Amino acid sequence: MADWMSANRKVLSKKYKLAARRVTDVERRLEAVSKHRLTELLKLSKMQRLNAIDDADLLPNERNELRKSLLIDDAPPNWHAVAWRTKALLRRHRVLSFSSLLRACCVAALILPVGYYLYVAWRNTGELIVASSPVTVDWQMPSGKVLRRTVPAGESLVLLKRSDGSYVLRKWYAREGYAIAKINVADHL
């Protein structure tokens, strides 16, 4: 019985080795057929190669090579990157300069008004001061009336320097608004 098992094992072992060799031979033949088919397909036009992408004779590696060949054809040739055509360069420069000019105008149209309003706000922002002694000045009210009022010591006022070099005091009066008084700073120092 042991001899019979041993004989069967040898027969099976031989059959297994023969089958393994056949599989290896078939794989080599498939690779050869796939590579041959790839070389044939690479000679075809782009559209024909695209139609043959699912060819049954191609193995996955060769199918990837065929895909790469399609992608490489989409890339511009290297000599286009080096060749500088004068007309194309000038046309491109003209388009870029026009678009750059247009972009600069749009930015300026947005920034200039904002910058102007920020400058006006900065120029009209005064310095907060506290009156050290009572000050009597003529206040021009928002309604246009001029009233002589005394500001007691310790009261907060806004001192604003105008562009002509004169100084203006501003004070908020409830229910009336900001009152403005032109003063000579030298008299009050």
Residue frames as qw, qx, qy, qz and C-alpha x, y, z in Angstrom:
[[0.000, 0.886, 0.463, 0.000, 0.00, 0.00, 0.00],
 [0.314, -0.783, 0.118, 0.524, 2.87, 2.37, 0.79],
 [0.401, -0.119, 0.600, 0.682, 4.43, 1.61, -2.61],
 [0.209, 0.627, 0.671, 0.336, 1.16, 2.30, -4.34],
 [0.146, -0.934, -0.239, 0.221, 0.87, 5.70, -2.51],
 [0.394, -0.580, 0.349, 0.622, 4.43, 6.54, -3.34],
 [0.370, 0.184, 0.690, 0.594, 3.87, 5.68, -7.02],
 [0.084, 0.821, 0.543, 0.154, 0.72, 7.85, -7.12],
 [0.276, -0.861, -0.023, 0.426, 2.62, 10.70, -5.46],
 [0.407, -0.306, 0.513, 0.690, 5.37, 10.47, -8.12],
 [0.266, 0.469, 0.699, 0.470, 2.81, 10.41, -10.94],
 [0.068, -0.916, -0.394, 0.043, 0.97, 13.40, -9.48],
 [0.385, -0.707, 0.172, 0.568, 4.25, 15.25, -8.93],
 [0.386, -0.009, 0.611, 0.691, 5.24, 14.70, -12.58],
 [0.131, 0.690, 0.634, 0.324, 1.80, 15.87, -13.75],
 [0.225, -0.907, -0.213, 0.285, 2.06, 18.97, -11.54],
 [0.395, -0.505, 0.358, 0.679, 5.54, 19.87, -12.86],
 [0.311, 0.257, 0.691, 0.600, 4.35, 19.32, -16.46],
 [0.002, -0.836, -0.536, -0.115, 1.29, 21.53, -15.84],
 [0.316, -0.816, -0.016, 0.483, 3.48, 24.22, -14.23],
 [0.386, -0.218, 0.521, 0.730, 5.77, 24.21, -17.29],
 [0.196, 0.531, 0.692, 0.448, 2.77, 24.47, -19.59],
 [0.138, -0.910, -0.359, 0.153, 1.41, 27.43, -17.61],
 [0.366, -0.644, 0.231, 0.631, 4.81, 29.16, -17.79],
 [0.343, 0.067, 0.654, 0.671, 4.99, 28.52, -21.54],
 [0.079, 0.737, 0.627, 0.242, 1.46, 29.86, -22.04],
 [0.239, -0.881, -0.161, 0.374, 2.30, 32.99, -19.98],
 [0.376, -0.401, 0.424, 0.720, 5.42, 33.60, -22.11],
 [0.242, 0.348, 0.710, 0.562, 3.40, 33.19, -25.30],
 [0.053, -0.860, -0.507, 0.013, 0.74, 35.56, -23.98],
 [0.305, -0.764, 0.072, 0.564, 3.39, 38.16, -23.14],
 [0.349, -0.136, 0.589, 0.717, 4.94, 37.79, -26.59],
 [0.138, 0.587, 0.697, 0.388, 1.55, 38.13, -28.30],
 [0.171, -0.892, -0.352, 0.225, 0.67, 41.14, -26.11],
 [0.330, -0.613, 0.247, 0.674, 3.97, 42.91, -26.83],
 [0.296, 0.122, 0.683, 0.656, 3.65, 42.18, -30.56],
 [0.032, 0.746, 0.637, 0.191, 0.09, 43.53, -30.55],
 [0.253, -0.840, -0.149, 0.456, 1.24, 46.66, -28.66],
 [0.327, -0.346, 0.436, 0.764, 3.92, 47.42, -31.25],
 [0.169, 0.409, 0.723, 0.530, 1.27, 47.07, -33.98],
 [0.115, -0.843, -0.525, 0.032, -1.13, 49.37, -32.14],
 [0.341, -0.682, 0.011, 0.647, 1.49, 52.04, -31.46],
 [0.282, -0.028, 0.549, 0.786, 1.87, 52.47, -35.23],
 [0.053, 0.647, 0.708, 0.277, -1.81, 53.34, -35.61],
 [0.038, -0.567, -0.066, -0.820, -3.46, 56.74, -35.34],
 [0.110, -0.166, 0.596, -0.778, -4.60, 58.11, -32.03],
 [0.695, -0.021, 0.048, -0.717, -8.27, 57.34, -32.66],
 [0.818, 0.127, -0.538, -0.162, -7.51, 53.75, -33.68],
 [0.355, 0.192, -0.756, 0.515, -5.38, 53.28, -30.57],
 [0.359, -0.129, 0.414, -0.827, -8.18, 54.67, -28.44],
 [0.819, 0.037, -0.185, -0.542, -10.65, 52.22, -29.99],
 [0.788, 0.161, -0.589, 0.077, -8.22, 49.34, -29.34],
 [0.147, -0.569, 0.560, -0.584, -7.69, 50.18, -25.65],
 [0.745, -0.200, 0.467, -0.432, -9.82, 47.18, -24.60],
 [0.646, 0.412, -0.600, -0.228, -8.13, 44.76, -27.03],
 [0.931, -0.312, 0.066, -0.177, -8.31, 41.21, -25.68],
 [0.861, 0.278, -0.231, 0.357, -4.75, 40.43, -26.80],
 [0.161, 0.665, -0.359, 0.635, -3.27, 43.11, -24.51],
 [0.605, -0.346, -0.599, 0.395, -2.12, 42.33, -21.00],
 [0.268, -0.907, -0.286, 0.156, -2.52, 45.02, -18.30],
 [0.481, -0.517, 0.203, 0.678, 1.09, 46.27, -18.66],
 [0.305, 0.155, 0.569, 0.748, 0.77, 46.72, -22.42],
 [0.042, -0.789, -0.571, -0.225, -2.65, 48.31, -21.99],
 [0.357, -0.827, -0.115, 0.419, -1.04, 50.89, -19.65],
 [0.425, -0.249, 0.413, 0.766, 1.68, 51.55, -22.24],
 [0.172, 0.499, 0.642, 0.556, -1.03, 52.16, -24.84],
 [0.207, -0.890, -0.401, 0.064, -2.76, 54.62, -22.48],
 [0.438, -0.629, 0.119, 0.632, 0.54, 56.42, -21.91],
 [0.368, 0.085, 0.540, 0.753, 1.04, 56.75, -25.66],
 [0.016, 0.751, 0.567, 0.337, -2.36, 58.42, -25.92],
 [0.350, -0.878, -0.192, 0.264, -1.51, 60.87, -23.14],
 [0.505, -0.380, 0.295, 0.717, 1.92, 61.66, -24.53],
 [0.305, 0.410, 0.569, 0.645, 0.39, 62.55, -27.88],
 [0.122, -0.893, -0.421, -0.097, -1.72, 65.22, -26.11],
 [0.463, -0.696, 0.040, 0.548, 1.36, 66.95, -24.74],
 [0.427, 0.888, -0.113, -0.128, 2.80, 69.64, -27.02],
 [0.862, 0.266, -0.138, 0.408, 6.10, 68.75, -28.67],
 [0.599, -0.552, -0.093, 0.573, 9.16, 70.02, -26.87],
 [0.419, 0.150, 0.269, 0.854, 10.24, 72.23, -29.75],
 [0.113, -0.782, -0.413, -0.452, 7.14, 74.41, -29.24],
 [0.552, -0.772, -0.196, 0.248, 8.43, 75.33, -25.81],
 [0.564, -0.346, 0.204, 0.721, 11.69, 76.58, -27.29],
 [0.295, 0.379, 0.486, 0.730, 10.50, 78.16, -30.52],
 [0.006, -0.611, -0.350, 0.710, 9.56, 81.77, -29.98],
 [0.318, 0.550, 0.555, 0.537, 7.46, 83.08, -32.82],
 [0.164, -0.004, -0.114, 0.980, 7.64, 86.86, -32.91],
 [0.363, -0.326, -0.349, -0.800, 4.02, 87.48, -33.88],
 [0.667, -0.445, -0.592, -0.085, 2.66, 85.07, -31.30],
 [0.513, -0.240, -0.439, 0.698, 4.89, 86.55, -28.62],
 [0.005, -0.089, 0.002, -0.996, 3.78, 90.10, -29.43],
 [0.508, -0.384, -0.478, -0.605, 0.12, 89.09, -29.60],
 [0.665, -0.407, -0.591, 0.207, 0.42, 87.33, -26.24],
 [0.359, -0.131, -0.303, 0.873, 2.22, 90.35, -24.75],
 [0.200, -0.255, -0.213, -0.922, -0.51, 92.64, -26.06],
 [0.630, -0.449, -0.537, -0.335, -3.24, 90.50, -24.50],
 [0.633, -0.340, -0.507, 0.476, -1.34, 90.26, -21.22],
 [0.211, -0.003, -0.158, 0.965, -0.66, 94.00, -21.09],
 [0.371, -0.359, -0.326, -0.792, -4.31, 94.81, -21.87],
 [0.698, -0.466, -0.534, -0.104, -5.55, 92.40, -19.22],
 [0.545, -0.209, -0.410, 0.701, -2.97, 93.73, -16.76],
 [0.005, 0.162, 0.017, 0.987, -4.07, 97.28, -17.49],
 [0.538, -0.422, -0.443, -0.580, -7.72, 96.33, -17.12],
 [0.703, -0.391, -0.547, 0.232, -7.00, 94.56, -13.83],
 [0.379, -0.079, -0.281, 0.878, -5.04, 97.59, -12.57],
 [0.217, -0.302, -0.185, -0.910, -7.94, 99.91, -13.48],
 [0.656, -0.465, -0.515, -0.296, -10.42, 97.71, -11.63],
 [0.641, -0.311, -0.470, 0.521, -8.21, 97.63, -8.56],
 [0.191, 0.061, -0.103, 0.974, -7.70, 101.39, -8.71],
 [0.379, -0.412, -0.359, -0.747, -11.46, 101.96, -9.10],
 [0.712, -0.506, -0.484, -0.044, -11.97, 100.05, -5.87],
 [0.651, -0.256, -0.333, 0.633, -9.00, 101.26, -3.86],
 [0.199, 0.289, 0.014, 0.936, -9.02, 105.01, -4.67],
 [0.427, -0.598, -0.224, -0.641, -12.49, 105.79, -3.25],
 [0.804, -0.478, -0.339, 0.103, -11.87, 103.64, -0.20],
 [0.622, -0.032, -0.191, 0.759, -8.49, 105.27, 0.31],
 [0.001, 0.471, 0.091, 0.878, -10.00, 108.73, -0.09],
 [0.606, -0.620, -0.260, -0.425, -12.71, 108.05, 2.50],
 [0.810, -0.347, -0.296, 0.370, -10.16, 106.61, 4.91],
 [0.426, 0.179, -0.100, 0.881, -7.99, 109.72, 4.46],
 [0.255, -0.563, -0.160, -0.769, -10.97, 112.03, 5.06],
 [0.758, -0.562, -0.308, -0.121, -11.92, 110.06, 8.16],
 [0.737, -0.161, -0.245, 0.609, -8.33, 110.22, 9.43],
 [0.219, 0.328, -0.014, 0.919, -8.12, 113.99, 8.80],
 [0.430, -0.546, -0.163, -0.700, -11.44, 114.55, 10.62],
 [0.789, -0.418, -0.429, 0.138, -10.49, 112.46, 13.61],
 [0.043, -0.837, 0.262, -0.478, -9.39, 114.74, 16.35],
 [0.427, 0.148, -0.734, 0.507, -7.52, 114.33, 19.60],
 [0.543, -0.685, -0.463, -0.148, -9.54, 113.84, 22.76],
 [0.272, 0.318, -0.423, 0.804, -8.58, 116.46, 25.35],
 [0.404, -0.669, -0.598, 0.181, -9.85, 117.40, 28.79],
 [0.046, 0.824, 0.014, 0.564, -10.34, 121.07, 29.62],
 [0.547, -0.070, -0.548, 0.629, -8.02, 122.00, 32.49],
 [0.002, 0.300, 0.358, -0.884, -9.88, 125.24, 33.21],
 [0.408, 0.669, 0.560, -0.270, -13.28, 126.64, 32.20],
 [0.240, -0.063, 0.504, 0.827, -13.33, 127.76, 28.56],
 [0.389, 0.665, 0.407, -0.491, -15.90, 130.16, 27.09],
 [0.184, -0.140, 0.655, 0.720, -16.23, 129.92, 23.32],
 [0.576, 0.348, -0.018, -0.739, -18.78, 130.62, 20.58],
 [0.421, 0.024, 0.902, 0.091, -20.26, 127.29, 19.48],
 [0.461, 0.219, -0.404, -0.759, -21.82, 126.90, 16.08],
 [0.621, 0.050, 0.695, -0.359, -24.65, 124.42, 16.50],
 [0.328, 0.123, 0.846, 0.403, -25.76, 121.96, 13.77],
 [0.245, 0.770, 0.582, -0.090, -28.89, 124.08, 13.24],
 [0.418, 0.592, 0.156, 0.671, -26.67, 127.07, 12.31],
 [0.345, -0.914, -0.086, -0.196, -27.22, 129.09, 15.50],
 [0.487, 0.389, -0.486, 0.613, -24.16, 130.46, 17.28],
 [0.634, -0.730, -0.194, -0.167, -24.27, 130.19, 21.08],
 [0.173, 0.624, -0.583, 0.490, -21.73, 131.36, 23.63],
 [0.879, -0.418, -0.174, -0.149, -21.25, 128.61, 26.17],
 [0.142, -0.722, 0.635, -0.236, -18.73, 127.89, 28.88],
 [0.853, 0.057, -0.519, 0.002, -17.13, 124.47, 29.07],
 [0.609, -0.742, 0.224, -0.166, -16.36, 123.59, 32.71],
 [0.035, 0.626, -0.777, 0.052, -12.97, 122.20, 33.78],
 [0.428, -0.137, 0.879, -0.157, -12.69, 118.42, 33.43],
 [0.731, 0.491, 0.258, -0.397, -15.06, 118.29, 30.40],
 [0.607, -0.047, 0.652, 0.452, -13.99, 116.19, 27.38],
 [0.425, 0.776, -0.045, -0.463, -13.58, 117.92, 24.03],
 [0.821, 0.222, 0.373, 0.370, -12.22, 116.91, 20.63],
 [0.063, -0.794, 0.257, 0.547, -9.42, 119.09, 19.26],
 [0.768, 0.410, 0.433, 0.236, -9.08, 118.90, 15.49],
 [0.213, -0.548, 0.322, 0.742, -6.41, 120.56, 13.37],
 [0.645, 0.691, 0.247, -0.213, -7.69, 121.75, 10.00],
 [0.783, 0.280, 0.246, 0.498, -5.66, 121.68, 6.80],
 [0.229, 0.844, 0.027, 0.485, -5.29, 125.50, 6.87],
 [0.414, 0.245, -0.540, 0.690, -3.52, 125.30, 10.25],
 [0.415, -0.422, 0.178, -0.786, -6.45, 126.49, 12.37],
 [0.099, -0.027, -0.949, 0.297, -7.87, 124.45, 15.23],
 [0.561, -0.317, -0.304, -0.702, -11.45, 123.49, 15.90],
 [0.215, -0.095, 0.833, -0.501, -13.09, 122.20, 19.08],
 [0.544, -0.192, -0.600, -0.553, -15.96, 119.77, 18.80],
 [0.205, -0.062, 0.768, -0.603, -18.36, 118.86, 21.56],
 [0.273, -0.307, -0.841, -0.351, -21.38, 116.58, 21.53],
 [0.335, -0.025, 0.383, -0.860, -24.57, 118.04, 22.91],
 [0.186, 0.281, 0.940, -0.048, -27.40, 115.61, 23.44],
 [0.315, 0.711, 0.599, -0.189, -30.51, 116.34, 21.30],
 [0.198, 0.896, -0.080, -0.389, -28.57, 118.95, 19.33],
 [0.868, 0.440, -0.011, 0.231, -25.56, 117.17, 17.81],
 [0.698, -0.112, -0.027, 0.707, -21.95, 118.22, 17.40],
 [0.008, 0.991, 0.071, -0.111, -21.15, 121.85, 18.10],
 [0.748, 0.256, 0.029, 0.612, -18.06, 123.34, 16.48],
 [0.204, -0.961, -0.020, 0.188, -15.93, 126.21, 17.78],
 [0.661, 0.548, -0.153, 0.490, -12.96, 127.78, 15.99],
 [0.555, -0.813, 0.008, 0.173, -10.27, 128.68, 18.49],
 [0.381, 0.763, -0.447, 0.270, -6.79, 130.08, 18.61],
 [0.882, -0.221, -0.363, 0.205, -4.72, 127.48, 20.45],
 [0.450, 0.294, -0.333, 0.775, -2.05, 130.01, 21.43],
 [0.330, -0.541, 0.075, -0.770, -4.63, 131.94, 23.49],
 [0.849, -0.391, -0.071, -0.348, -5.52, 128.84, 25.50],
 [0.831, 0.124, -0.429, 0.332, -2.03, 127.45, 26.19]]
